[in-house]
Amino acid sequence: MFNLKILNTVPIHFVWVFGFIAFASACLKKEQYSQIPEIQQVYVLRDVENNKDYIYVDFTDGDGDFGLNDSDKNPPFDEGGAFYYNLFLHYQVYEENAWIDLEDLPGNVLKNPFHIRVPRLDNNPTKATVRAEFPFAFYYKPYPNMRFRVYLYDRALNKSNEVISAEIKIPQ
């Protein structure tokens, strides 16, 4: 009634070779990142000997259009324009049970100086770390703790996610 035929089986070494090739090609696959920049982490390291702190921002940008050349001076990247800087580090202090950007404090005469114009990076796609340096003397002494709220823009004006650094104790 049924015509049953047993097929030759594939030798086991073909299965192992195919499995190894599939595994190796998966390992060699190039990472793909979103075209919208994404910050993975923000961290601050203290260099007590040199009286400085360094803030590090690890990020990715899938199309690699992060950074500005000196020649990028036309709007919207013109000096004084909203996108002259592409990395924004907002200094925050803890006031009345909430974290507040320093520039938003009533009566504050200090402006937030941690907006940075990062030069173009040659990576495409970009996976990079930006480091900014600042002296201990900058800290706003009336507050015992601070942190940074960080985000960035690429040349297509895509805004990254916002990431908050760990709390930093201010030397008194």
N, C-alpha and C positions, 0 to 999 in steps of 0.2 A: 504494500500500500504506500508507504513512504520510502523514498529512496534516500538512504542515509549514507553520507560520505564523510569520512574523517579527513580533515585537512592537515597538511603538514604544519607543524607548529614552528614558530620563529625560534631559532636558537637563542639561548639565554644570553650569550655574549652580545647579540644585537640589542637586547633590552638594556643592558648595562651601558653600552656605547651611546645609545640614543638618550638615556637618562643623563649621562655625563654631559653630553652636548647641550641638552636643554638647561641643565643647571649652570653650565659655564656661560651660556649666552644670557641667562638672567642676571648673572653677576656682572657681566660686561655692559649691560644696558645703561645708557646714559641717563642720569637723573633728569627729570623734567620738573620745572618749577613754574608756578603761576606767573603770568605777565604782570600781575599786581604784586608789588614788593611785599615781602613778608619778613618781619623781624622774628627770629627764633629766640633770642635771649639778649638781655642787657645786664651787664655786671660791672661792678666798680672794684678796682684793685688799688690799694693804698701803698705808696712808696714812702715810708716814714723817713728814711735816710735823706731823701731829696725833697721832703716836704710837699709831695704832690700826690694827687689821685688821678687815676686813669679810668675813663668810662669806655667800655667796649660794647659795640653793637654788632651782633651777628645777624646777617640777613641774606635773603635770596631775592633775585629778580629774574624771571624766566626769559625775558627778551633782552636782558643786558643793557637796558637804556637808563642806567643809573649814573649820576655824576654829571658835572658841568665843566666845560672848558672855560678858560678866561675869556674867550671870544663869545661865549653865550651871554650876551648883554642885551639882546632885544627882548621886548615883552613876550612872555610873562617873567623872564629871567633877569630883567633889568634891576639895577641897584635901587633899593627902596620898594621894589615890587614884592608881592606876596610869595613868589617862588624864586627870589634871588638866592635864598638858602634852600638846601634840599634835605638837611638833617636837623630835626628840631628836638632839643633837649630842654624840657621845661622843669626848672628847679621848683620842687614842691616842699612846703613846710607843713607841720601838723599844728593846726590852730583850731581850738574849740571843737574837738572831737571829729575833725575832718582834715583831709589833705587838700591844700590850696596851692595853686600856682603862685609863685612869689609875685609875679607881675599883677595878680588880681587882689593882693592885700590892700585894704584901704590905707591911704596915706603913704604907700610904698614909693620911694623915690628911685629905687634900684630897678633897672630894666633887666630882663632876662638876656644875658649875653651868650647863651649857649645855643644859638642857631648857627649852623656850620654849613659852609658851601664846600661840599666834597667834590674833588675833581673826578673827571670821567674815569671809569674803570674799563679795562680792555677785555674783560671776560664776557663771553656770550654763550650761554646764560651766566649770570653773575651769582656767585656764592662767595661772600666776602665778610670781613670784619673791619669795622671802622673804629679807630681809637682816638679819643679826645683827651687832652691833658688839662688839668686845672690845679692851681695851688690851694693848699689848705686855707690860705688867707682870704680866699674868696667867700668862704662860708658865711652865711648870714647868722651871726652869733646869737641873736636873741632866742633862737630856736635850737633845742638840743638834738633834733633829728631832722633829716631831710631825705629826699629821694628824687629820682628823675622820672618824668613821663616822656616817653620817646616815640617818635614816628618819623617817617621820611616820605619823600616824593620822588618818583622817577621823572624822566624828561617828558613822558606822556601825561604827566600830572596825576598819575595814579597814586593815591595815598595808601601807605602800608597800614597794617594793624598798629594799635598803640600798645606799648609794653611799658610796664612800671618796673623800675629797678628795685633792688632790695633797699631797705631802710639803711641810712648811713648815720652813724653817730658823729656829731660835729665836735671837733676838739674845742674845748672851752679855755 
